[in-house]
Every structure is written in C-alpha cells, then in structure tokens.
C-alpha cells in the first residue's frame, strides 16, 4: 500500500525537467501560495494528478490575479 503523497512524489520525479523546474506540494492548501511565489511572467504552470486536481485551476487563477 502506498503512503499518502507517494504517487505525487513519483510523478514529479518522472517529469523530464531539471529538478529546479518542478516541485511537489503535498498540501492542497499550500499549492496556490507556492505557485504565486515561484511563477514568473511567461511560465507555464501544469498541475497533474488524480481528481480533484482539476478543481485547483480556479484557485490558482484567483491567487495569481492577486
């Protein structure tokens, strides 16, 4: 049986990007803050995972809009 977050850690590791270009944020509540802290103009932000990650889009847009 997998531990909580184990799949997300594995998915992040499997993404073919340099380590400083990707992060895994285990807490849903921390995602908008991490994205707004790290994202720069022109960046592409991708969320991956099982549902309900598709619901994160509205929260991210609101956080980025300030």
VEXZA-228879 format. One record per residue (C-alpha): residue in one letter; residue number from 1; x negated, y, z negated. Coordinates in nm, 3 decimals. Each point is the difference from the previous one (the first is absolute). Layout:
BEGIN
(r A NUM (X Y Z))
...
REM end
This chain:
BEGIN
(r X 1 (0.000 0.000 0.000))
(r X 2 (-0.128 0.348 0.087))
(r X 3 (-0.049 0.272 -0.253))
(r X 4 (0.189 0.328 0.054))
(r X 5 (-0.188 0.215 0.249))
(r X 6 (-0.219 -0.285 0.123))
(r X 7 (0.163 0.003 0.345))
(r X 8 (-0.049 0.375 0.030))
(r X 9 (-0.368 -0.028 -0.089))
(r X 10 (-0.043 -0.273 0.263))
(r X 11 (0.187 0.201 0.263))
(r X 12 (-0.212 0.308 -0.068))
(r X 13 (-0.319 -0.205 0.026))
(r X 14 (0.115 -0.147 0.333))
(r X 15 (0.051 0.340 0.164))
(r X 16 (-0.294 0.055 0.236))
(r X 17 (-0.102 0.346 -0.122))
(r X 18 (-0.287 0.127 -0.216))
(r X 19 (0.069 -0.035 -0.371))
(r X 20 (0.019 0.377 -0.047))
(r X 21 (0.278 0.020 0.263))
(r X 22 (0.250 -0.222 -0.181))
(r X 23 (0.137 -0.041 -0.350))
(r X 24 (0.233 -0.226 -0.191))
(r X 25 (0.222 0.175 -0.252))
(r X 26 (0.167 -0.257 -0.225))
(r X 27 (0.254 0.233 -0.158))
(r X 28 (0.291 0.122 0.213))
(r X 29 (0.020 0.320 -0.203))
(r X 30 (-0.367 0.080 0.070))
(r X 31 (0.018 -0.030 0.381))
(r X 32 (0.129 0.351 0.087))
(r X 33 (-0.261 0.165 -0.223))
(r X 34 (-0.284 -0.210 0.143))
(r X 35 (0.105 0.076 0.357))
(r X 36 (0.035 0.373 -0.058))
(r X 37 (-0.337 0.007 -0.178))
(r X 38 (-0.183 -0.190 0.276))
(r X 39 (0.175 0.084 0.328))
(r X 40 (-0.140 0.277 0.218))
(r X 41 (0.150 0.171 0.305))
(r X 42 (-0.012 -0.240 0.294))
(r X 43 (-0.013 -0.315 -0.215))
(r X 44 (0.231 -0.290 0.076))
(r X 45 (0.158 -0.154 -0.310))
(r X 46 (0.113 -0.361 0.031))
(r X 47 (0.196 -0.188 -0.264))
(r X 48 (0.002 -0.379 0.021))
(r X 49 (0.167 -0.259 -0.209))
(r X 50 (0.318 -0.181 -0.072))
(r X 51 (0.326 0.183 -0.044))
(r X 52 (0.073 0.241 -0.158))
(r X 53 (-0.317 0.177 0.126))
(r X 54 (0.208 0.140 0.287))
(r X 55 (0.174 0.217 -0.260))
(r X 56 (-0.330 0.171 -0.084))
(r X 57 (0.008 0.214 0.317))
(r X 58 (0.249 0.254 -0.135))
(r X 59 (-0.195 0.033 -0.326))
(r X 60 (-0.326 0.053 0.189))
(r X 61 (0.148 0.263 0.229))
(r X 62 (0.145 0.186 -0.298))
(r X 63 (-0.332 -0.012 -0.185))
(r X 64 (-0.197 0.118 0.304))
(r X 65 (0.247 0.282 0.063))
(r X 66 (-0.074 0.124 -0.351))
REM end
